[in-house]
Amino acid sequence: MTTGPGVSARTETALREAMAWLFAGKPTRTDGRLTKDNLATEACVSPATMFRAKTVLADWDAHTAAHGTLPRARPAATPPLTT
């Protein structure tokens, strides 16, 4: 992991985990839209802190450029089996 100046390894880890959740369509704290605001919220960091994580944001930008900004569709809830 390459931390840039101004971000701790812990912050970078939190942001990368949040990216993984959002890209997988499994948000924990947001509506799942692929926005940088949601990334900061999912990682429990301020937007100011997130914007200092230049390497993470470069990876975010590359992924959203390649795959778009729409989150993965969540699987529909399966109704319970009735007997």
Residue pairs with C-beta under 8 A, 6 or more apart in sequence:
1 9
1 12
1 13
1 16
2 55
3 9
3 11
3 12
3 53
3 55
4 52
4 53
4 54
4 55
5 52
6 52
7 49
7 52
7 53
7 56
11 43
11 45
11 49
11 53
12 53
12 55
12 56
14 43
14 44
14 45
15 39
15 43
15 45
15 50
15 53
15 56
16 56
16 59
17 43
18 39
18 40
18 42
18 43
19 39
19 56
19 59
19 60
19 63
21 27
21 28
21 42
22 30
22 32
22 34
22 38
22 39
22 42
22 71
23 34
23 63
23 67
23 72
24 72
25 32
25 71
25 72
25 73
25 74
26 32
26 74
27 38
27 42
27 71
28 42
29 41
29 42
29 44
30 38
30 41
30 42
31 38
32 38
32 71
32 74
33 69
33 71
34 64
34 68
34 69
34 70
34 71
35 69
36 47
36 50
36 51
36 57
36 60
37 47
39 50
39 60
40 46
40 47
40 49
40 50
43 50
50 56
50 57
51 57
